[in-house]
Amino acid sequence: MTSDTHKKWPIHKTREEWLEKLSPEQYYVTREAGTEMPFKGPYLDDKSECTFHCVCCGTPLFSSQSKFDSGTGWPSFFQPVNSQNIAENTDTSHGMTRTEVLCSQCGAHLGHVFPDGPKPTGLRYCINGTALDKKTSSQNDE
C-alpha cells in the first residue's frame, strides 16, 4: 500500500507524473513507502544550516536546528518546522506497529517517528534522506 492510498492529499499527481519528477529511489521511498539503506542516504552527516523540504512537492518539513545524530543511520529530527506540514499514520507493516510520517500536502512517505528522542520534544523523526530536498536560507528566500 502506498501513502497515496491513505487519503486524498491537496497535491495529487498520477503515478506517471511522479515517475517523471522523481528518481527511481525517490519514487520507491516516497510513493511506495520504501526505506533507503541505513548510513547510505543523503544528509545523514549534513551539519549545514538549512531547511529540508519534501522532495516531491517542496513543502518545508524540518530545520537543521532540530537535526541530531541518533546513530540509527537516517537523518533524525526532534520536531518538524510546522506540525501542520506533517501527517501521521499507523503503520503495521513488517510485524510491528509504528507511526509513519508523511508530507501533509502530497502524502509522500518520509519515515517514522519514535518516542525516544532528545529534549525538548522527546521525539525522534527518523526520516529517509532520499525523501528530502535541502535548501539553504538563501534558497528559501527565492
MDTraj code that builds the backbone (N, CA, C; nanometers):
import mdtraj as md
import numpy as np

residues = "MET THR SER ASP THR HIS LYS LYS TRP PRO ILE HIS LYS THR ARG GLU GLU TRP LEU GLU LYS LEU SER PRO GLU GLN TYR TYR VAL THR ARG GLU ALA GLY THR GLU MET PRO PHE LYS GLY PRO TYR LEU ASP ASP LYS SER GLU CYS THR PHE HIS CYS VAL CYS CYS GLY THR PRO LEU PHE SER SER GLN SER LYS PHE ASP SER GLY THR GLY TRP PRO SER PHE PHE GLN PRO VAL ASN SER GLN ASN ILE ALA GLU ASN THR ASP THR SER HIS GLY MET THR ARG THR GLU VAL LEU CYS SER GLN CYS GLY ALA HIS LEU GLY HIS VAL PHE PRO ASP GLY PRO LYS PRO THR GLY LEU ARG TYR CYS ILE ASN GLY THR ALA LEU ASP LYS LYS THR SER SER GLN ASN ASP GLU".split()
xyz = np.array([
    [0.0848, -0.1176, 0.0000],
    [0.0000, 0.0000, 0.0000],
    [0.0888, 0.1232, 0.0000],
    [0.0639, 0.2145, -0.0892],
    [0.1424, 0.3373, -0.0909],
    [0.0745, 0.4425, -0.0058],
    [0.1511, 0.5439, 0.0296],
    [0.0960, 0.6502, 0.1124],
    [-0.0145, 0.7251, 0.0396],
    [-0.0211, 0.7172, -0.0940],
    [-0.1275, 0.7840, -0.1686],
    [-0.2643, 0.7274, -0.1355],
    [-0.2708, 0.6051, -0.0853],
    [-0.3998, 0.5428, -0.0607],
    [-0.4592, 0.5786, 0.0742],
    [-0.3852, 0.6464, 0.1603],
    [-0.4351, 0.6780, 0.2938],
    [-0.5465, 0.7814, 0.2920],
    [-0.5363, 0.8810, 0.2085],
    [-0.6385, 0.9836, 0.1969],
    [-0.6098, 1.0671, 0.0739],
    [-0.7012, 1.1509, 0.0394],
    [-0.6791, 1.2417, -0.0731],
    [-0.5956, 1.3593, -0.0242],
    [-0.4833, 1.3822, -0.0868],
    [-0.3908, 1.4876, -0.0471],
    [-0.4172, 1.6132, -0.1289],
    [-0.3862, 1.7317, -0.0752],
    [-0.4051, 1.8557, -0.1524],
    [-0.3293, 1.8556, -0.2853],
    [-0.2076, 1.7998, -0.2860],
    [-0.1293, 1.7878, -0.4092],
    [-0.1365, 1.6429, -0.4537],
    [-0.1922, 1.6219, -0.5711],
    [-0.2069, 1.4850, -0.6210],
    [-0.1532, 1.4781, -0.7635],
    [-0.0743, 1.3765, -0.7909],
    [-0.0227, 1.3512, -0.9249],
    [-0.0444, 1.2039, -0.9569],
    [-0.0484, 1.1733, -1.0828],
    [-0.0582, 1.0344, -1.1243],
    [0.0765, 0.9659, -1.1035],
    [0.0756, 0.8360, -1.1071],
    [0.1999, 0.7585, -1.0955],
    [0.3000, 0.8050, -1.2009],
    [0.2529, 0.8250, -1.3228],
    [0.3396, 0.8667, -1.4323],
    [0.3994, 1.0051, -1.4063],
    [0.3195, 1.0967, -1.3518],
    [0.3709, 1.2298, -1.3201],
    [0.4785, 1.2236, -1.2120],
    [0.4583, 1.1400, -1.1105],
    [0.5611, 1.1259, -1.0062],
    [0.6873, 1.0638, -1.0650],
    [0.6722, 0.9639, -1.1521],
    [0.7885, 0.8987, -1.2126],
    [0.8691, 0.9960, -1.2987],
    [0.8031, 1.0939, -1.3608],
    [0.8734, 1.1952, -1.4399],
    [0.9542, 1.2886, -1.3504],
    [0.9031, 1.3157, -1.2312],
    [0.9650, 1.4128, -1.1399],
    [1.0751, 1.3524, -1.0533],
    [1.0587, 1.2281, -1.0116],
    [1.1455, 1.1664, -0.9105],
    [1.2401, 1.0632, -0.9703],
    [1.3534, 1.0443, -0.9029],
    [1.4427, 0.9343, -0.9399],
    [1.3758, 0.8029, -0.8988],
    [1.4216, 0.6908, -0.9509],
    [1.3619, 0.5625, -0.9088],
    [1.3669, 0.5418, -0.7571],
    [1.4787, 0.5793, -0.6917],
    [1.4881, 0.5616, -0.5465],
    [1.3934, 0.6569, -0.4734],
    [1.3853, 0.7813, -0.5188],
    [1.2918, 0.8760, -0.4573],
    [1.1481, 0.8265, -0.4709],
    [1.1134, 0.7731, -0.5867],
    [0.9786, 0.7205, -0.6074],
    [0.9517, 0.6032, -0.5126],
    [1.0460, 0.5109, -0.5046],
    [1.0314, 0.3945, -0.4175],
    [1.0094, 0.4359, -0.2720],
    [1.0902, 0.5285, -0.2237],
    [1.0806, 0.5704, -0.0838],
    [0.9529, 0.6496, -0.0582],
    [0.9258, 0.7512, -0.1393],
    [0.8162, 0.8434, -0.1097],
    [0.6792, 0.7958, -0.1546],
    [0.6719, 0.7272, -0.2670],
    [0.5410, 0.6895, -0.3218],
    [0.5046, 0.5441, -0.2915],
    [0.6049, 0.4607, -0.2607],
    [0.5788, 0.3200, -0.2306],
    [0.6120, 0.2856, -0.0857],
    [0.6357, 0.3877, -0.0027],
    [0.6657, 0.3711, 0.1399],
    [0.7872, 0.2817, 0.1631],
    [0.8896, 0.3016, 0.0805],
    [1.0130, 0.2258, 0.0948],
    [1.1048, 0.2868, 0.1991],
    [1.2187, 0.2225, 0.2173],
    [1.3202, 0.2708, 0.3115],
    [1.4556, 0.2612, 0.2455],
    [1.5308, 0.3699, 0.2518],
    [1.6666, 0.3658, 0.1986],
    [1.7552, 0.2853, 0.2936],
    [1.8664, 0.2384, 0.2444],
    [1.9604, 0.1629, 0.3261],
    [2.0165, 0.2543, 0.4356],
    [2.0290, 0.2025, 0.5592],
    [2.0863, 0.2853, 0.6657],
    [2.2306, 0.3240, 0.6331],
    [2.2668, 0.4446, 0.6723],
    [2.4002, 0.5020, 0.6540],
    [2.4370, 0.5241, 0.5064],
    [2.3407, 0.5128, 0.4141],
    [2.3682, 0.5286, 0.2709],
    [2.2978, 0.6486, 0.2090],
    [2.1930, 0.7013, 0.2708],
    [2.1152, 0.8088, 0.2120],
    [2.1795, 0.9450, 0.2294],
    [2.1286, 1.0434, 0.1560],
    [2.1828, 1.1787, 0.1678],
    [2.1458, 1.2452, 0.3005],
    [2.2240, 1.3417, 0.3394],
    [2.2007, 1.4320, 0.4526],
    [2.2245, 1.3723, 0.5904],
    [2.2656, 1.2482, 0.5991],
    [2.2875, 1.1862, 0.7300],
    [2.3871, 1.2676, 0.8127],
    [2.5000, 1.3020, 0.7538],
    [2.6042, 1.3737, 0.8267],
    [2.6058, 1.5235, 0.7957],
    [2.5041, 1.5718, 0.7274],
    [2.4976, 1.7131, 0.6892],
    [2.4762, 1.7995, 0.8131],
    [2.5635, 1.8945, 0.8342],
    [2.5544, 1.9830, 0.9511],
    [2.5348, 2.1293, 0.9104],
    [2.5076, 2.1526, 0.7830],
    [2.4897, 2.2899, 0.7359],
    [2.3558, 2.3469, 0.7820],
    [2.3496, 2.4787, 0.7889],
    [2.2265, 2.5458, 0.8286],
    [2.1330, 2.5489, 0.7075],
    [2.0184, 2.4840, 0.7211],
    [1.9278, 2.4719, 0.6075],
    [1.7888, 2.4282, 0.6551],
    [1.7002, 2.4198, 0.5595],
    [1.5679, 2.3619, 0.5820],
    [1.5541, 2.2459, 0.4856],
    [1.4973, 2.1371, 0.5324],
    [1.4752, 2.0208, 0.4489],
    [1.3289, 2.0202, 0.4055],
    [1.3089, 2.0149, 0.2736],
    [1.1764, 2.0195, 0.2132],
    [1.1395, 1.8828, 0.1559],
    [1.0124, 1.8621, 0.1321],
    [0.9659, 1.7396, 0.0676],
    [1.0203, 1.7358, -0.0747],
    [1.0841, 1.6270, -0.1131],
    [1.1413, 1.6144, -0.2461],
    [1.0313, 1.6083, -0.3522],
    [0.9113, 1.5704, -0.3134],
    [0.8015, 1.5587, -0.4093],
    [0.7334, 1.6914, -0.4388],
    [0.7040, 1.7691, -0.3341],
    [0.6222, 1.8897, -0.3543],
    [0.6841, 2.0187, -0.3013],
    [0.7963, 2.0115, -0.2320],
    [0.8637, 2.1321, -0.1850],
    [0.8162, 2.1863, -0.0516],
    [0.7262, 2.1182, 0.0166],
    [0.6782, 2.1643, 0.1467],
    [0.7931, 2.1623, 0.2473],
    [0.8157, 2.2721, 0.3224],
    [0.9200, 2.2706, 0.4255],
    [0.8832, 2.1744, 0.5379],
    [0.9774, 2.0894, 0.5752],
    [0.9481, 1.9840, 0.6733],
    [1.0303, 1.9962, 0.8013],
    [1.1622, 2.0043, 0.7895],
    [1.2495, 2.0021, 0.9066],
    [1.3602, 2.1050, 0.8924],
    [1.4009, 2.1626, 1.0040],
    [1.5114, 2.2573, 1.0085],
    [1.6369, 2.1866, 1.0580],
    [1.7512, 2.2317, 1.0080],
    [1.8774, 2.1768, 1.0576],
    [1.8935, 2.2037, 1.2069],
    [1.8232, 2.3032, 1.2599],
    [1.8321, 2.3344, 1.4030],
    [1.7692, 2.2261, 1.4904],
    [1.6837, 2.1430, 1.4328],
    [1.6237, 2.0333, 1.5106],
    [1.6844, 1.8981, 1.4747],
    [1.7900, 1.8991, 1.3935],
    [1.8551, 1.7751, 1.3499],
    [1.9535, 1.7290, 1.4570],
    [1.9612, 1.5990, 1.4779],
    [2.0586, 1.5443, 1.5728],
    [2.1071, 1.4084, 1.5243],
    [2.2195, 1.3646, 1.5774],
    [2.2762, 1.2349, 1.5398],
    [2.2184, 1.1283, 1.6309],
    [2.1290, 1.0478, 1.5756],
    [2.0641, 0.9423, 1.6537],
    [2.1430, 0.8116, 1.6493],
    [2.2389, 0.8020, 1.5565],
    [2.3150, 0.6790, 1.5419],
    [2.2389, 0.5679, 1.4717],
    [2.1210, 0.5990, 1.4169],
    [2.0362, 0.4966, 1.3551],
    [2.0666, 0.4726, 1.2083],
    [2.1357, 0.5680, 1.1433],
    [2.1653, 0.5525, 1.0015],
    [2.0769, 0.6362, 0.9113],
    [1.9849, 0.7126, 0.9681],
    [1.8989, 0.8020, 0.8920],
    [1.9004, 0.9398, 0.9566],
    [1.8796, 1.0457, 0.8771],
    [1.8691, 1.1785, 0.9374],
    [1.7566, 1.1794, 1.0416],
    [1.7832, 1.2393, 1.1566],
    [1.6856, 1.2427, 1.2654],
    [1.6638, 1.3855, 1.3120],
    [1.5399, 1.4139, 1.3475],
    [1.4988, 1.5470, 1.3907],
    [1.4100, 1.5321, 1.5128],
    [1.4117, 1.6327, 1.6040],
    [1.3251, 1.6226, 1.7209],
    [1.1923, 1.6961, 1.7034],
    [1.1774, 1.7724, 1.5924],
    [1.0485, 1.8352, 1.5641],
    [1.0447, 1.8827, 1.4199],
    [0.9252, 1.8905, 1.3599],
    [0.9121, 1.9463, 1.2260],
    [0.9146, 2.0989, 1.2304],
    [0.9338, 2.1614, 1.1158],
    [0.9288, 2.3070, 1.1038],
    [0.7902, 2.3565, 1.1450],
    [0.6878, 2.2874, 1.0985],
    [0.5488, 2.3212, 1.1287],
    [0.4723, 2.1896, 1.1379],
    [0.4077, 2.1636, 1.2493],
    [0.3375, 2.0361, 1.2675],
    [0.2279, 2.0162, 1.1639],
    [0.1774, 2.1232, 1.1041],
    [0.0738, 2.1104, 1.0009],
    [0.1298, 2.0584, 0.8690],
    [0.2613, 2.0592, 0.8537],
    [0.3233, 2.0095, 0.7304],
    [0.3481, 1.8595, 0.7340],
    [0.3215, 1.7984, 0.8489],
    [0.3443, 1.6558, 0.8705],
    [0.2102, 1.5875, 0.8998],
    [0.1923, 1.4708, 0.8407],
    [0.0767, 1.3869, 0.8733],
    [0.1318, 1.2569, 0.9310],
    [0.0503, 1.1912, 1.0130],
    [0.0920, 1.0638, 1.0724],
    [-0.0103, 0.9572, 1.0406],
    [0.0374, 0.8347, 1.0326],
    [-0.0472, 0.7206, 1.0010],
    [0.0058, 0.5992, 1.0770],
    [-0.0819, 0.5147, 1.1241],
    [-0.0390, 0.3907, 1.1895],
    [0.0110, 0.2937, 1.0836],
    [0.1308, 0.2446, 1.1008],
    [0.1963, 0.1527, 1.0076],
    [0.2125, 0.0181, 1.0780],
    [0.1471, -0.0836, 1.0273],
    [0.1561, -0.2177, 1.0876],
    [0.2352, -0.3146, 0.9990],
    [0.3152, -0.2604, 0.9065],
    [0.3952, -0.3472, 0.8196],
    [0.5128, -0.4077, 0.8966],
    [0.5681, -0.5114, 0.8427],
    [0.6873, -0.5773, 0.8974],
    [0.6656, -0.6327, 1.0382],
    [0.5419, -0.6674, 1.0727],
    [0.5133, -0.7326, 1.2003],
    [0.5259, -0.6441, 1.3228],
    [0.5196, -0.5111, 1.3045],
    [0.5282, -0.4201, 1.4187],
    [0.4337, -0.3028, 1.3955],
    [0.4060, -0.2301, 1.5018],
    [0.3232, -0.1107, 1.4907],
    [0.4102, 0.0110, 1.5136],
    [0.4126, 0.0997, 1.4137],
    [0.4922, 0.2217, 1.4198],
    [0.4068, 0.3391, 1.3720],
    [0.4557, 0.4597, 1.3942],
    [0.3873, 0.5787, 1.3443],
    [0.4617, 0.6287, 1.2219],
    [0.3960, 0.6161, 1.1074],
    [0.4517, 0.6629, 0.9810],
    [0.4381, 0.8144, 0.9731],
    [0.5395, 0.8811, 0.9161],
    [0.5386, 1.0251, 0.8955],
    [0.5265, 1.0506, 0.7453],
    [0.4309, 1.1374, 0.7097],
    [0.4033, 1.1695, 0.5703],
    [0.4019, 1.3205, 0.5511],
    [0.4265, 1.3648, 0.4301],
    [0.4078, 1.5052, 0.3965],
    [0.2573, 1.5309, 0.3919],
    [0.2103, 1.6323, 0.4623],
    [0.0665, 1.6590, 0.4690],
    [0.0108, 1.7154, 0.3387],
    [0.0976, 1.7567, 0.2477],
    [0.0498, 1.8155, 0.1225],
    [0.0384, 1.7152, 0.0081],
    [0.1336, 1.6225, -0.0009],
    [0.1313, 1.5283, -0.1138],
    [0.1267, 1.3825, -0.0712],
    [0.1341, 1.3560, 0.0591],
    [0.1272, 1.2184, 0.1074],
    [0.2553, 1.1399, 0.0922],
    [0.3661, 1.2065, 0.0641],
    [0.4939, 1.1352, 0.0496],
    [0.5312, 1.0675, 0.1806],
    [0.5705, 0.9419, 0.1714],
    [0.6242, 0.8703, 0.2880],
    [0.7612, 0.9291, 0.3178],
    [0.7795, 0.9729, 0.4429],
    [0.9064, 1.0326, 0.4837],
    [0.9874, 0.9398, 0.5725],
    [0.9215, 0.8673, 0.6608],
    [0.9879, 0.7804, 0.7569],
    [0.8934, 0.7501, 0.8707],
    [0.9462, 0.7472, 0.9934],
    [0.8667, 0.7151, 1.1119],
    [0.9078, 0.8052, 1.2275],
    [0.8199, 0.8193, 1.3250],
    [0.8514, 0.8968, 1.4448],
    [0.8440, 0.8032, 1.5655],
    [0.9402, 0.8189, 1.6560],
    [0.9508, 0.7346, 1.7743],
    [0.9611, 0.8217, 1.8994],
    [0.9169, 0.7704, 2.0150],
    [0.9182, 0.8494, 2.1389],
    [1.0483, 0.8386, 2.2183],
    [1.1617, 0.8279, 2.1475],
    [1.2901, 0.8108, 2.2170],
    [1.3922, 0.9174, 2.1777],
    [1.3429, 1.0363, 2.1431],
    [1.4313, 1.1435, 2.1011],
    [1.4748, 1.2320, 2.2165],
    [1.5542, 1.3335, 2.1854],
    [1.6063, 1.4252, 2.2878],
    [1.5042, 1.5308, 2.3289],
    [1.5387, 1.6037, 2.4325],
    [1.4578, 1.7191, 2.4724],
    [1.4691, 1.8239, 2.3622],
    [1.3760, 1.9099, 2.3420],
    [1.2625, 1.9367, 2.4290],
    [1.1385, 1.8510, 2.3998],
    [1.1348, 1.7787, 2.2868],
    [1.0117, 1.7073, 2.2497],
    [1.0107, 1.5605, 2.2918],
    [1.1290, 1.5003, 2.3030],
    [1.1363, 1.3568, 2.3310],
    [1.1030, 1.2719, 2.2096],
    [1.0934, 1.3355, 2.0917],
    [1.0597, 1.2630, 1.9692],
    [1.1818, 1.2468, 1.8802],
    [1.1795, 1.1391, 1.8027],
    [1.2835, 1.1156, 1.7014],
    [1.2144, 1.0886, 1.5685],
    [1.2151, 1.1905, 1.4837],
    [1.1647, 1.1733, 1.3482],
    [1.2782, 1.1119, 1.2678],
    [1.2666, 0.9850, 1.2370],
    [1.3675, 0.9088, 1.1635],
    [1.3264, 0.9144, 1.0162],
    [1.3961, 0.9955, 0.9371],
    [1.3499, 1.0338, 0.8040],
    [1.4466, 0.9853, 0.6959],
    [1.3921, 0.9332, 0.5885],
    [1.4726, 0.8946, 0.4734],
    [1.5277, 1.0203, 0.4074],
    [1.6602, 1.0301, 0.3971],
    [1.7204, 1.1454, 0.3315],
    [1.6764, 1.1583, 0.1866],
    [1.6468, 1.0472, 0.1232],
    [1.6007, 1.0452, -0.0152],
    [1.4688, 1.1202, -0.0321],
    [1.3904, 1.1315, 0.0747],
    [1.2610, 1.2000, 0.0699],
    [1.2754, 1.3508, 0.0883],
    [1.3982, 1.3966, 0.1116],
    [1.4216, 1.5370, 0.1442],
    [1.4967, 1.6105, 0.0339],
    [1.4727, 1.7406, 0.0282],
    [1.5452, 1.8308, -0.0594],
    [1.5969, 1.9436, 0.0285],
    [1.7266, 1.9596, 0.0353],
    [1.7901, 2.0589, 0.1234],
    [1.7918, 2.1962, 0.0574],
    [1.7498, 2.2974, 0.1353],
    [1.7550, 2.4358, 0.0874],
    [1.8203, 2.5217, 0.1945],
    [1.9209, 2.5988, 0.1534],
    [1.9850, 2.6928, 0.2458],
    [1.8952, 2.8148, 0.2622],
    [1.9265, 2.8991, 0.3574],
    [1.8414, 3.0173, 0.3818],
    [1.8334, 3.1061, 0.2581],
    [1.9395, 3.1174, 0.1798],
    [1.9328, 3.1996, 0.0581],
    [1.8421, 3.1341, -0.0462],
    [1.8389, 3.0018, -0.0535],
    [1.7495, 2.9323, -0.1458],
    [1.6045, 2.9433, -0.0981],
    [1.5826, 2.9452, 0.0338],
    [1.4477, 2.9564, 0.0889],
    [1.3859, 3.0922, 0.0553],
    [1.4695, 3.1952, 0.0361],
    [1.4200, 3.3294, 0.0072],
    [1.3781, 3.3468, -0.1383],
    [1.4176, 3.2518, -0.2229],
    [1.3865, 3.2629, -0.3666],
    [1.2396, 3.2406, -0.3958],
])
top = md.Topology()
chain = top.add_chain()
for i, resn in enumerate(residues, 1):
    res = top.add_residue(resn, chain, resSeq=i)
    for name in ("N", "CA", "C"):
        top.add_atom(name, md.element.get_by_symbol(name[0]), res)
traj = md.Trajectory(xyz[None], top)
